[in-house]
Amino acid sequence: MGKVGFVVAVGIATVTCVVAAAVVGRRVRSRRKWMRVVGVLKELEQACQTPLSRLRQVVDAMAVEMHAGLASEGGSKLKMLLTYVDKLPNGSEKGIYYALDLGGTNFRILRVQLEGRRSSTIRHDVERMPVPQHLMTGTSKDLFDFIVASLRQFVEKEEAKDSPASTRELGFTFSFPVKQTSLNSGLLMKWTKGFSINDMVGKDVCECLQQALSRNGLDMHVAALVNDTVGTLALGHYNDEDTVAAVIIGTGTNACYFERADAIIKAQGLPTTSGGMVVNMEWGNFWSSHLPRTSYDIELDAQSPNPNDQGFEKMISGMYLGEIVRRVILRMSLESDIFGPVSPSLCEAFILRTPLMAAMHEDDSPDLNVVARALNDVLGIRDVPLKARKIVVNVCDVVSRRAARLAAAGIVGILKKIGRDGTGGIAGGRLKGGGSSSSSRSRRTVVTIEGGLYVEYRMFREYLHEAVAEILGEEFSPHVVLKVTEDGSGIGAALIAASYSSSESVDT
């Protein structure tokens, strides 16, 4: 080889080495970035762990906090509100009843016809209407006059095509914070969900509605004021008499159950016809040091309109799960460029809604096309490699699994409190250490569940069922049944109105 050839060969070799070194360097840097992303995922998995031992701690904490909330006002983060519903529908109800369901920017009116016997299908008509924006911040008179005008049109239309009700009894579902003072009276504590009608705070919401009915010449009696969870329990019990509790897991979350009167220490002497009463737990505010809280939860809570409030809800409800996932993806994007430059959309709070998170989690296409579209269309992340899409699915899985398993622990906590978890549980403040009979241990127990997160998110639902069975154990879990109930907030309110329509306990 000549001198020139040798120089060329050395040059080529040098260039090859440089190129190879550059390629290796890129691969090393890429691997380091990838490992940082994997590290974020592993850190999340570790922080969100819900082993059986931890779930049992949450169960015990829920039962203890329930007892504390029943013992005294302010004794627990669980408000344990009295509902004055001391009996539940049993199927004997007969007649035509109405329900008004005001829970947000829409309200619904229902007409329910009961035949005097249990039926899996209840004949009912329903109409949904939006609340005009200006009425959400106007006066109580304007709001209720509008609602009653709509109610009157609905009644006239329905009674024109069907036989009129002999007496018009109305169940009123009002899903805002209320301090209930009787079955059909309650004082509005504060507005939420975009409403801000100052002249109504501290007033009796049923009285406001009843006055509007009188002003507008509509002969109708407000028989019951109920929370949407209580309506769900009423419908669940109407369908199945073994139903003891109701849980809503949707945008928000709450639970209620039927408690023995002597266990409600803060209301000793309260007369009941059945020896018990439905208690509205307001369990979204439950908190325990045993809950597996992450840095994402802490940041979300601190930046929310209600910091240090609704801690349980922020870990398990549909309002927040998508937001937690967004925060994790943002952290991964800041740690690595695997998702490309950080997009403005990815920095926007609550842009990733939980239904879309569920769709990504349940994407079974080979290339995870649903994930790719969601990242592109909503979060502004384009051309995401398949392995990064798989990471996103894993994040969704971790967040939803933790939420479902914690919700399951909450459910079993209720069962423990009333001695329906197979262990004897806590009742009236006394730990019944295994003293229950075998018949009570094997008693069939139904929990009715409503809400879009539970009903429409298959993986969430499966994780919840799996965790309930795991906590209860294979011997006892077959005796606990989780049932879906639909439209409990509406039909359930009418059922409670029917149960109390001729009761002397109804205030007039």
KADAMO-V620037 format. One record per backbone hydrogen bond with DSSP energy under -1.0 kcal/mol. NH is the residue of the N-H (numbers start at 1). CO is the residue of the C=O. If there is no record, write none. Layout:
BEGIN
NH&CO + NH&CO
END
This chain:
BEGIN
6&2 + 7&3 + 8&4 + 9&5 + 10&6 + 11&7 + 12&8 + 13&9 + 14&10 + 15&11 + 16&12 + 17&13 + 18&14 + 19&15 + 20&16 + 21&17 + 22&18 + 23&19 + 24&20 + 25&21 + 26&22 + 27&23 + 28&24 + 29&25 + 30&26 + 31&27 + 32&28 + 33&29 + 34&30 + 35&31 + 36&32 + 37&33 + 38&34 + 39&35 + 40&36 + 41&37 + 42&38 + 43&39 + 44&40 + 45&41 + 46&42 + 47&43 + 48&44 + 49&46 + 55&51 + 56&52 + 57&53 + 58&54 + 59&55 + 60&56 + 61&57 + 62&58 + 63&59 + 64&60 + 65&61 + 66&62 + 67&63 + 68&64 + 69&65 + 70&66 + 71&67 + 72&68 + 75&72 + 80&281 + 81&280 + 83&278 + 95&114 + 97&112 + 98&169 + 99&110 + 100&171 + 101&108 + 102&173 + 103&106 + 107&129 + 108&101 + 109&127 + 110&99 + 111&125 + 112&97 + 113&123 + 114&95 + 116&93 + 125&111 + 127&109 + 129&107 + 131&105 + 135&132 + 136&133 + 143&139 + 144&140 + 145&141 + 146&142 + 147&143 + 148&144 + 149&145 + 150&146 + 151&147 + 152&148 + 153&149 + 154&150 + 155&151 + 156&152 + 157&153 + 158&154 + 159&155 + 160&156 + 169&167 + 170&221 + 171&98 + 172&224 + 173&100 + 174&226 + 175&102 + 176&174 + 179&187 + 181&185 + 182&185 + 185&182 + 187&179 + 188&203 + 189&177 + 195&192 + 196&136 + 200&197 + 202&188 + 203&200 + 205&186 + 208&204 + 209&205 + 210&206 + 211&207 + 212&208 + 213&209 + 214&210 + 215&211 + 216&212 + 217&214 + 218&213 + 220&218 + 221&168 + 223&170 + 223&221 + 224&170 + 225&183 + 226&172 + 231&227 + 232&228 + 233&229 + 234&230 + 235&231 + 236&232 + 237&233 + 238&234 + 239&235 + 240&236 + 243&240 + 244&446 + 246&256 + 247&448 + 248&254 + 249&450 + 250&252 + 254&248 + 256&246 + 257&279 + 258&244 + 259&277 + 261&275 + 263&260 + 264&261 + 265&263 + 266&70 + 267&264 + 268&265 + 270&267 + 277&259 + 278&85 + 279&257 + 280&81 + 281&255 + 285&282 + 286&283 + 291&288 + 293&291 + 298&294 + 299&295 + 300&296 + 301&297 + 302&298 + 303&299 + 304&301 + 309&306 + 313&284 + 314&310 + 315&312 + 316&312 + 317&313 + 318&250 + 319&251 + 320&317 + 321&317 + 324&320 + 325&321 + 326&322 + 327&323 + 328&324 + 329&325 + 330&326 + 331&327 + 332&328 + 333&329 + 334&330 + 335&331 + 336&332 + 340&337 + 348&345 + 351&348 + 357&353 + 358&354 + 359&355 + 360&356 + 361&357 + 362&358 + 363&360 + 368&365 + 372&368 + 373&369 + 374&370 + 375&371 + 376&372 + 377&373 + 378&374 + 379&374 + 381&375 + 389&385 + 390&386 + 391&387 + 392&388 + 393&389 + 394&390 + 395&391 + 396&392 + 397&393 + 398&394 + 399&395 + 400&396 + 401&397 + 402&398 + 403&399 + 404&400 + 405&401 + 406&402 + 407&403 + 408&404 + 409&405 + 410&406 + 411&407 + 412&408 + 413&409 + 414&410 + 415&411 + 416&412 + 417&413 + 418&414 + 419&416 + 420&415 + 426&416 + 427&430 + 430&427 + 432&425 + 433&431 + 434&423 + 434&432 + 441&437 + 442&438 + 445&479 + 446&242 + 447&481 + 448&245 + 449&483 + 450&247 + 454&249 + 455&451 + 456&452 + 457&453 + 461&457 + 462&458 + 463&459 + 464&460 + 465&461 + 466&462 + 467&463 + 468&464 + 469&465 + 470&466 + 471&467 + 472&468 + 473&469 + 477&473 + 479&476 + 480&477 + 481&445 + 483&447 + 485&449 + 491&487 + 492&488 + 494&490 + 495&491 + 496&492 + 497&493 + 498&494 + 499&495 + 500&496 + 503&500 + 506&503
END
